[in-house]
Amino acid sequence: MQVGILGSGVGGLSTAIALKQAGFEVSIYERHSKPTEIGAGIVCWPNSSFVLEQLGVLEQVAKVSGSLTYMNRFTNDGEPIGSLNIHELNRLMKYPSYSIIRKDLMSILIQRATELDIKIHYGFEVVDLTNNTSETIAHFSNGEKLQPDIIIGADGRMKSIARKFVNGSNQPVYQGFINWVGVYESRSADFSELSVSDYWGIGERFGIVPVTNNKAYWAGGIVSETMDEKLPNHYKSELHAIFKDWPDLIYNIIEETPQSRINKIYVHDHDPIDVWCKSNVILLGDAAHAALPTSGQGACQALEDAWHLTKCLKENIDDIPKAFTQFTELRKSKTSGMIQGGRQLASSIFNQDVEYCKNRNLASKNTNYHDTVVGMAKGWSSGLPISM
């Protein structure tokens, strides 16, 4: 059975690896001319570490990652307003949590795909999907065509041709805020422990995720009703203007991050959809269920998709429509919850009402974080053989 995967992001690569290990013939078609470095870093929470182990790459991930300890919340003045114990989360879910630079994770997945003799075709931008009796033809901008037994749409959130084919619309939803993201490296040991630092202001946020004691990825966010032109030469001045009165570490991180390692993102997600398949095309990852970065689960859910879709196809090898339906039903509720959870947290973090933010911070101080960890563990492990 021939499988063609549109897109070589985390979802596309991990699905290709899982399917090839299960005996499927897989090829990947990527619109860019080479591997991309979009995004700064990823937290591989325990649910994704389970999948990475199944793909045979968890050991390699561990070698270039940070073992996170706590997730600490602060006000923009540096006042502590809560701390979540990641060790406890890992214990409950039976797998570790790792922080990793996205480029490093992609390199590991590409290397694993190479080991398995999975061909990645670069410069293949899909421009249309058309039906031909019971199968679908993928048309590429270079004039090539593809008609495999199964087409997997892992072509992202912003202009997924597969989502448009299945759903009729692929228009993402702008959620009214900007993220500047970057990767910071220092000559000194700025991070004595590898804990996430999440600073909340009024309609503003700055998060820092260490990977080593001198390397971290970060994101600075602010409300913006409009989407203006991106001017990379202005990124640092824009960030300094917003975060100039925040803790010194934030100023230093912005100042010492090379301009080439900063990106500006107008943040979009997608509304949940009920139908993920049409004909022999199935969606996964951001093409199916793009959530905001505030969900903390974007890449993790793409990895879960890879594991679940492979399992469904193996169990229903003679009935692909049944496999697609089963996969959709298994994944729809959980991923819809991630989308809504990401929106809910974003609406709180990026609220511009001063009184609301005071009460939000007080509520964070008074949160029972043990119960929060238990709830996260239950939710994130659901559907996997690591369930509590």
Number of C-alpha atoms within 10 A of each C-alpha: 10 12 19 22 26 29 27 28 24 25 29 29 27 26 30 32 27 25 22 19 15 13 10 17 17 25 22 24 23 23 19 14 11 12 16 13 14 13 20 21 24 24 25 27 24 25 29 26 25 24 23 23 14 14 22 15 17 18 11 15 22 16 9 17 21 24 22 25 19 18 17 17 22 22 21 19 12 15 13 17 20 20 21 21 17 21 17 16 25 19 12 19 24 17 18 21 23 24 27 26 23 21 16 17 21 19 13 17 25 22 14 19 23 13 10 14 14 19 15 22 18 16 15 22 23 24 15 15 21 12 14 10 7 9 16 20 17 21 18 18 13 11 10 11 15 15 19 20 15 19 28 24 28 31 29 25 22 16 14 24 25 32 29 15 20 20 17 10 13 19 16 17 14 15 18 17 21 22 21 22 24 24 28 23 19 15 8 9 12 16 17 10 16 22 23 25 20 24 25 25 23 20 20 21 23 23 19 23 26 30 29 21 17 16 20 26 26 25 25 22 26 22 21 16 11 11 13 8 6 12 10 14 10 10 17 19 14 14 18 16 10 15 21 13 12 17 15 11 11 20 16 13 20 24 15 13 18 14 16 10 15 22 19 18 17 18 20 19 22 22 14 18 12 12 17 24 24 19 18 19 25 27 29 30 28 25 29 35 28 29 30 23 20 17 18 17 24 25 23 24 26 28 28 24 26 24 23 22 24 22 17 19 21 17 13 15 13 10 11 18 18 15 21 24 15 16 22 23 14 16 20 17 12 16 22 20 16 24 23 16 17 20 19 14 15 21 17 16 23 21 19 16 11 12 10 13 20 14 11 17 21 13 13 17 16 11 15 13 15 14 11 14 19 15 13 15 24 17 16 22 20 14 15 14 10 17 15 14
